[in-house]
């Protein structure tokens, strides 16, 4: 191939100026956004329709945890106390 007709495969034009660029500027934000999918919990449509946003789901779950932790538990190997009627 003639050097004058050789096609330059480099798509970077001389007008591009990256001298002020910062390497990895958005790396942490990108990495954080990618981690969201690993921690995502998918609600079934019937459950999701009850809640308006994730904050309301969290609030409901916190209430449920509070109620559950305040309930008296009966050990598995012990029979519940009998009530005289």
Secondary structure, 3 states (H helix, E strand, C coil): CCCCCCCCCCCCCCCCCCCCCCCCCCHHHHHHHHHHHHHCCCCCHHHHCCCCCHHHHHHHHHHHHHHHHHCCCCCCCCCCCCCCC
